[in-house]
Amino acid sequence: MNFDIIKHQIGNSEVNSIYARNLHKQLKIKSRFNDWINNRIRKYSFLENEDFIWVTKSLVTQRESGQSGAYTEKDCIVTLDMAKELAMVENNEIGRNIRRYFIQIEKQFKATSQQVQPEHSIQKIENELLAIQKYFDNHQNLNQFRKDEMLKSLYEKIGLETCYFPKPIYISSSFSLTYLLEKFGISITPYEFNLKLENLGLIEKRFLDTNQYLWFILEKGNKFGENQEFKDRTTPKYFEVRFQELLELVSKY
């Protein structure tokens, strides 16, 4: 197959397109091009300036005498979507192969468009990463999953690979230990439960003064919850979707 995929203005958009005469040739259509394309436009209600446009090309032919002559030829530029449909309605193996070819071409264009764009210079990427790192430094209580989400969002924005990030979990719903213990029907006080979590190395006490302290989720416990800041206080909240797993871990202790 030999198709020149071109960017051309059709309607209000610049789209990937091809010359219909070439498609007519590759499909091995026996009828004249003008008859074939006009028939297909009428039968399948293709719209001019939306699916296709008419163009006139100036060509040069070489005569047997050795002299060249110029002539014009009417052609039709069609979008890849229209080209796929034109190939499909031929209902033969050639048409199906050409349609699959166009689908593959579109996948390649899409993959290329998702790569790092020129406007995302190395300097700009470094600046964005530094800004995120500064945010992390100023919010040290931020859960690791939240950090991963922010980094992954940046990577997706600039077209970098994100397959090595942890699979996302739904962590938007986090609740107090008191609420979750009651909801799951666990007959133990939050204080006793916190002592078990502390012994497991998931949380620790952080003293405000000699008489007051707060529980703080450590990195090992980030899988199960996050430290939420409220005014000048930090409060552990636990992910409901992971709480059953946390209960099973505590029960083994």
DAJONOR-V612756 format. One record per backbone hydrogen bond with DSSP energy under -0.5 kcal/mol. NH is the residue of the N-H (numbers start at 1). CO is the residue of the C=O. E is the energy in kcal/mol with one decimal. If there is no record, write none. Layout:
nh:NH co:CO e:E
nh:NH co:CO e:E
This chain:
nh:5 co:3 e:-0.9
nh:6 co:4 e:-0.6
nh:6 co:17 e:-2.8
nh:8 co:6 e:-0.6
nh:8 co:15 e:-2.5
nh:10 co:8 e:-0.7
nh:10 co:13 e:-2.7
nh:13 co:10 e:-1.3
nh:15 co:8 e:-2.6
nh:15 co:13 e:-0.7
nh:17 co:6 e:-2.6
nh:18 co:78 e:-2.2
nh:20 co:76 e:-3.6
nh:23 co:19 e:-1.4
nh:24 co:20 e:-2.8
nh:25 co:21 e:-2.0
nh:26 co:22 e:-2.7
nh:27 co:23 e:-2.4
nh:28 co:25 e:-1.0
nh:29 co:24 e:-1.9
nh:36 co:32 e:-2.7
nh:37 co:33 e:-3.0
nh:38 co:34 e:-1.8
nh:39 co:35 e:-2.0
nh:40 co:36 e:-2.3
nh:41 co:37 e:-2.3
nh:42 co:38 e:-2.1
nh:43 co:39 e:-2.7
nh:44 co:40 e:-2.3
nh:45 co:42 e:-0.7
nh:46 co:41 e:-1.3
nh:49 co:52 e:-3.5
nh:50 co:47 e:-1.5
nh:51 co:47 e:-3.5
nh:52 co:47 e:-1.2
nh:53 co:77 e:-1.8
nh:55 co:75 e:-2.6
nh:57 co:73 e:-3.1
nh:59 co:57 e:-0.6
nh:59 co:71 e:-3.5
nh:61 co:69 e:-3.4
nh:63 co:61 e:-0.6
nh:63 co:67 e:-3.1
nh:66 co:63 e:-1.8
nh:69 co:61 e:-2.8
nh:71 co:59 e:-2.6
nh:73 co:57 e:-2.4
nh:75 co:55 e:-3.2
nh:77 co:53 e:-2.5
nh:78 co:18 e:-2.5
nh:78 co:76 e:-0.6
nh:79 co:51 e:-2.3
nh:80 co:16 e:-1.6
nh:83 co:79 e:-2.6
nh:84 co:80 e:-2.5
nh:85 co:81 e:-1.8
nh:86 co:82 e:-2.7
nh:87 co:83 e:-2.1
nh:88 co:84 e:-2.3
nh:89 co:85 e:-2.4
nh:90 co:87 e:-0.8
nh:91 co:88 e:-1.8
nh:96 co:92 e:-2.2
nh:97 co:93 e:-2.5
nh:98 co:94 e:-2.4
nh:99 co:95 e:-2.3
nh:100 co:96 e:-2.4
nh:101 co:97 e:-2.0
nh:102 co:98 e:-2.3
nh:103 co:99 e:-2.2
nh:104 co:100 e:-2.2
nh:105 co:101 e:-2.3
nh:106 co:102 e:-2.4
nh:107 co:103 e:-1.9
nh:108 co:104 e:-2.1
nh:109 co:105 e:-2.4
nh:110 co:106 e:-2.5
nh:111 co:107 e:-2.5
nh:112 co:108 e:-2.3
nh:113 co:109 e:-2.3
nh:114 co:110 e:-1.1
nh:115 co:112 e:-1.3
nh:120 co:117 e:-2.0
nh:121 co:119 e:-1.4
nh:125 co:121 e:-2.6
nh:126 co:122 e:-2.6
nh:127 co:123 e:-2.3
nh:128 co:124 e:-2.2
nh:129 co:125 e:-2.4
nh:130 co:126 e:-2.4
nh:131 co:127 e:-2.1
nh:132 co:128 e:-2.1
nh:133 co:129 e:-2.5
nh:134 co:130 e:-2.4
nh:135 co:131 e:-1.9
nh:136 co:132 e:-2.5
nh:137 co:133 e:-2.5
nh:138 co:134 e:-1.9
nh:139 co:135 e:-0.9
nh:139 co:136 e:-0.6
nh:142 co:139 e:-2.0
nh:147 co:143 e:-2.0
nh:148 co:144 e:-2.7
nh:149 co:145 e:-2.1
nh:150 co:146 e:-2.0
nh:151 co:147 e:-2.4
nh:152 co:148 e:-2.9
nh:153 co:149 e:-2.1
nh:154 co:150 e:-1.8
nh:155 co:151 e:-2.6
nh:156 co:152 e:-2.6
nh:157 co:153 e:-1.8
nh:158 co:154 e:-1.8
nh:159 co:155 e:-0.5
nh:159 co:156 e:-0.7
nh:160 co:155 e:-2.8
nh:165 co:162 e:-1.7
nh:171 co:169 e:-1.3
nh:174 co:172 e:-1.0
nh:175 co:238 e:-2.7
nh:180 co:176 e:-2.1
nh:181 co:177 e:-2.6
nh:182 co:178 e:-1.8
nh:183 co:179 e:-2.4
nh:184 co:180 e:-2.6
nh:185 co:182 e:-0.9
nh:186 co:181 e:-2.9
nh:187 co:185 e:-0.6
nh:188 co:186 e:-1.7
nh:193 co:189 e:-2.3
nh:194 co:190 e:-2.6
nh:195 co:191 e:-1.9
nh:196 co:192 e:-1.5
nh:197 co:193 e:-2.2
nh:198 co:194 e:-2.6
nh:199 co:195 e:-2.1
nh:200 co:196 e:-1.4
nh:201 co:198 e:-1.3
nh:202 co:197 e:-2.6
nh:203 co:197 e:-0.8
nh:204 co:216 e:-1.9
nh:206 co:214 e:-2.8
nh:208 co:212 e:-2.3
nh:209 co:212 e:-1.5
nh:214 co:206 e:-2.5
nh:216 co:204 e:-2.3
nh:218 co:202 e:-2.7
nh:221 co:218 e:-1.3
nh:222 co:219 e:-1.4
nh:224 co:221 e:-1.9
nh:225 co:221 e:-1.1
nh:226 co:237 e:-2.7
nh:227 co:141 e:-0.8
nh:228 co:226 e:-0.7
nh:228 co:235 e:-2.9
nh:230 co:233 e:-3.0
nh:233 co:230 e:-2.4
nh:235 co:228 e:-3.0
nh:237 co:226 e:-2.7
nh:238 co:175 e:-3.4
nh:239 co:224 e:-2.5
nh:240 co:173 e:-1.7
nh:242 co:239 e:-1.2
nh:243 co:239 e:-0.6
nh:243 co:240 e:-0.9
nh:244 co:240 e:-0.5
nh:246 co:242 e:-1.8
nh:247 co:243 e:-2.6
nh:248 co:244 e:-2.1
nh:249 co:245 e:-1.8
nh:250 co:246 e:-2.4
nh:251 co:247 e:-2.4
nh:252 co:248 e:-0.9
nh:252 co:249 e:-0.5
nh:253 co:250 e:-1.4
